[in-house]
Amino acid sequence: MIKGGGKSVLINPFKAVGCAKGLLEPHVSVDVILASSLLADEGAKVAKGIFLVTPGSYQIGGTNFEGFSSPHDRLGGRRFGQTTIWQWQQAGLNFAHLGGAASPLKGEEKVLIGRPDVLIIAVGGGAKVFNGLEAAQVVSELKPKNVIPVQYLINDDSAECDLTGVAPFLEAMQEFPVRKVGKTFSLRKSSNEGTVINIMR
């Protein structure tokens, strides 16, 4: 959940099944919900708020949310269809949420995303999202100021899950500073030109 600028935005609400087994479902009320798809691990309707999952341009309470399609697999979408990438500005920060993207970003996608202040990117690999090396390549292309890796395995005892942990991503990004920020942290507009990785637990 992202709070700021008088708004609350929830990213990819999930059911506690499959790779999300054992996690606490986000039964919360927010202004806007941004889902990558309608899959149970990234678009479950467990929270209350305006639910957006279809690509398009939306204006809600004075904030513009831009959603556009990207393949949800490495086969041009032929296996798992499309995911929705989201871009918006909140509390003076530019956010990009790559959700369930798994294919390299096209030129037009990079232009639409720009250089985010905050990039939320899946790093766990498997069939439907970037693996650590792929995510690191995207970060090197977009040069965000802050990265929040998501959709990776925390406990390695789930036989139902094809994700890896965050370690392969961090190994590929080892020249960048890493902050373990806990369950909540605050960000402000920064003139810092480098990239910082923020690990939430």
N, C-alpha and C positions, 0 to 999 in steps of 0.2 A: 504494500500500500504506500502511495506517495501522497503526502500532505503538504500543502503550501499554496499561497496565493488564494486562500479562501476556498480551496477545493480539495477533495480526496479522490484519488484515482487508484483503482485496484487492477493489478496485472494478473492475468491468467488464473482465475480461481479454479480449484481442482477438487475432485473427489479423492479420498484417501484410499486409492486402489492402485494396483500395478506398482510403478516406480514411486508413487506418492504414498504407498502403504505406510501407516504409522505416523504420518504427518497430521497436524491439526488443520482441519478444513476451515477456510475463511468465511465463517458465517457472520458477516459484518454488513453494515449499511454504509454505502459510499455514494458519491455523486455520479461517478462514471466507472464502468468496468470495461477494460480493453482485453479482449480475448483473441488468441491467435487462431483458434479453430473451435469447433464444438466437441472436440475430444475430451474425455473425462479428466485428463491431466492438464488441460490448458484452456478449458472453456466451459466448465461445469457451472450450472446456474444455482450456486449455493449461497451467493451473496445478493444483497438488494442494492439496486442502482440502475442507471441507464446502461444497458448492455449493448456493447458494440463488438461485432465480429466480422461484418461484411465490409470489404474495401470501399472507400469513398471519403468524401469531405464532410465533416460534421462540425457544427458550431453549437456548443452547449455552454450556457452561462457566460458567454463572451470568450470562451476558449475554443480554438480550432484544433480538431483532431483529424489528421490525415492518415488514412489506411490504404495500403496497396498490397497487391498479391505477390507472393514469391513461392517457389516450389517447396513443398513440405518433405521432399526427398532429394536424392541425388540423381533422379531420373527425369527431371523436368516436370515433376508432378504426376507422372504416369502411375506411380504406386500409391501415394497417399494424398494426391491432390495438392491444393494450394493452402498456404498459410497467409495470415495477414500481418504485415509489418506496420507498426504505428509510430507516428512522429507528432510531437506536440510541444508547446511551451507552457511551463507552469512555474510560477514564482520567479520569473526572470531567467529560468534555465531551459535549455533546449534538450528534450528527451527523445530518445529513439529506443523502441522496444522491438527487437528482432524475433522474439517469440520462437516459433517452430521452424525458422528458416534452416535449410540444410544445403542449399546450393550457393555457389559463389555469387556475390552481388553483381548485378549488371550495372553498366555505366549510368543508366537513368535512375536506378535505385540509389546509387551513391550520391547523385545530384539531389534527389529528393530528401535524403537523410541529412546531407551536409556534414558539418563537424559537430557532433553532439557534445553538450556539457556532460550528459549522462547517457551511457549506452548500456542497455540491459540485453544480455546476449546469452543464449543457451550454449553450453560447452560440453555436455555429457556424451555426445556422439549417439551411437545406436543408429537406427534406421531413419529417424525423423528429425534430428537436429544436428547442428555443427558438432564435430569432435573438437578436441583441444587445439589441434594444429589448424583446422579450418577457422575456428573462432579467432585464433591469434592472427591469422591472415586478414580477417575482416577488421580487427582492431588496428592493424598496421595501415590499412587503407583509409579508415575513417578518422583515425587519430583523435578519439574522444578524450575529454579531460578526465572523466571518471568512467570506470567499467564496473558493472555489477554482474558477475557470472551467475547464471541460474540453470535449472534443469540438469543437475548432475547428481550422482548417487552419493548420499551421505553415509549410509550403512551398506556394507558389501554383502549382506546376507539375504538379499532379495532375488530369488530365482526367477521372479516374474519380470525382471527389468534388464534391458540391454544397454543401460547407460554405464559410463565409468564415473569415477570421482572427478574432482576439480584438478587433481595433480597434473595430468597431461597438459592442461591449459596453462597452469602456472609454470611448468617446465618450459613451455614454448614462449612464455612471456617473462623469463627470468631476469631480463635486464630492467624490468619496470618495478617500481615500488609496490608492495602489497600491504594493505591495511586490513586487519581482522577487526571489523567494526561492530560485531554483535548483531542483535536482532533489530536495533534501530540506530540510526545515525543522521546527522544533519549535514546539508551541503549548502554552500553559498556560491554565488557567481565568483569565479576566480580568474585572475589574469595569468595563472600558471599555464605554461605552454606544453607541459609534459602530460603523460597519462598515468593515472593511479588506479590500481585494481583494488576494489573494496569487496572483501569476503564477508557475507552475512551468514550468521548461524543462529 
